[in-house]
């Protein structure tokens, strides 16, 4: 889960100013946590405490306004009652990592948890698929599967094209907020990485929806490589210091292992 949050923070300043290079300051004074982090923490809270998914998501997002919520989702936050709206946006994939984190011994349970927290908004087949594919990739990484084997499973199970390398994707890649146009690319960024930081740099360097690409790649890379303590300390002490509710859920998540 921290992989998603740190990826979100690092990519936050490049969403509106995309870059096509891996050479950039990993954190800067302008970075911040966005909707990707808030929704990820909401998912963790839902799954840790068996809370009502839609209402809990709304509560977290209302508590942290102005974090870059998308148009339809931004309206959904205040719907009463909240109803799914058949989204196939990549928001389903960027927030789902706790489903894999909390169910590392049971793929069926991980995918069921993914469905539970996704169908409240992203109940389009592509939205559900993007969340499941991300969950599955994280699960396999936690199980110690090799990147090439994870690539094969995800391509076979979900029909994503994972044949291109990061260097092949980057030159022509455009901003895309759909699962169809970002999940496979983000997964590739993680599977091709040499470290957690390298995966996040891969994702941001595509020049697309940078914070969300990094929030999808980040937890896969976390499971593959781990996260350096220095990055965790900086994220928590600088960018999350004024969000004690988020820090509390993070602490509970990692104590639950």
Buried (B, 14 or more C-beta within 10 A) or exposed (E): BBBBBBBBBBBBBBBEEBBEEBEEEBBEEEBBBBBBBBBBBBBBBBBBEEBEBBEBBBBBBEEBEEBBBBEEBBEBBEEEEBEBBEBBBBBBBBBBBBBBBBBBEEBEBBBBBBBBBBBBBBBBEBBBBBBBBBBBBBBBBBEEBEBEEBBEBBBEEBEBEBEBEBEEBBEEBEBBBBBBBBBBBBBBBBBBBEBBBBBBBBBBBBBBBBBBBBBBBBBBBBBBBEBEEEBBEBBBEBBBEEBEBBBEBBEEBEEEE
